Amino acid sequence: MESLERVGVTGLKTIVMTNWKNRKYNFVPEIELTLDLEREKKGIHMSRLVESITECIEKEVEIRRGSLEEVEKAILEKLKGRHPFNHAEITMKTDLVISRKTPITGKTTMETYGVAVKLSSDNGGYTKLLSVEVTGNTVCPHAMDKCNGRTHIQRATGILEIETGYDNKIDLEDMIDCVEDAFPSRVYTILKTEDEKRVVKEMYDNPKFVEDVTREILRIAKKRFKGCRIRARTVSEESIHRHDVIAEGSCMS
C-alpha cells in the first residue's frame, strides 16, 4: 500500500480570539490542519481522525490566547494526545483590520490586510511561517524621466513571508508596516482632498519600479527581524500594459 504524506481538514472556519500585547482581536480564519498518516491506516481511521481534528480545533479556540500561533500549537498538542504523529501542519488565513489616520486631516480609516500563520511540528519541534499581503502602488521612474515629470501609476500588492522558530515573537502589524513603508506611498480607504494631495505628492517624490519595492521590503524586514528566513513578492497591476509584472526575492537575517 502506498503511503500518504498528509491527511486532515481544510476550509474549516471558526472564531479565534487572541490577546496580543494587551490588545484583543477576533478572527474568523480559514483553517487547514494536516498530519502524517501511517501506511496501514485508512477508511474508518480517517473519519475518526477528521472528527478528532475538528473537535480539538473547536475546543482550543474557545480560549483567548496571545497569538494565532499559540492557538495553533495548543490545537496540535491536544491532537497529538489522541493521534500521535511525527509531522503536522496547521494554517490559519484571515484578515487583520487596523485603524489608521489619514496623513493630513487625521481622519480614522479602517484598513484590512490579508494575513496567514502556518505552524509546523516535526518530531516535537515547532517552526512558523508568517505572511502578510498589503496593497500599495508603483510609480514608473523611467516614464517620469522621459515624459517631463508625467508618469503612469498602478496599484500593487506586496507580500512578505517570514519563517522562523516558534519562540521568535514577530508582530504581524510590524510586518505590514515593512511592506507599506517600501511602497512610494501608503494607500487609504478614505481620503479627504488634502490627504489625497499628500499621497499623490509622496508618490511622485518617491517613484519606484516593482523590483525597487521588493528590494526595499527585504531591506526593511532584514533590519527589523532577526533569526529569520525572509521572502518578498510584489505584483504590479500595470496600467499601460496588458500584463502585470512581478519581482521576488529572499534573504536571511
Secondary structure, DSSP 8 states (H G I E B T S, - for coil): ---EEEEEEEEEE--EEEEETTEEEEE--EEEEEEEE-TT--THHHHHHHHHHHHHHHHHTTS-BSSHHHHHHHHHHHHHHHS--SEEEEEEEEEEEEEEE-TTT--EEEEEEEEEEEEEEETTEEEEEEEEEEEEEEE-HHHHHHTTT---EEEEEEEEEEEEETTS---HHHHHHHHHHHSSS---S---HHHHHHHHHHHHHS-B-HHHHHHHHHHHHHHH--S-EEEEEEEE--SSSSS-EEEEEEEE-
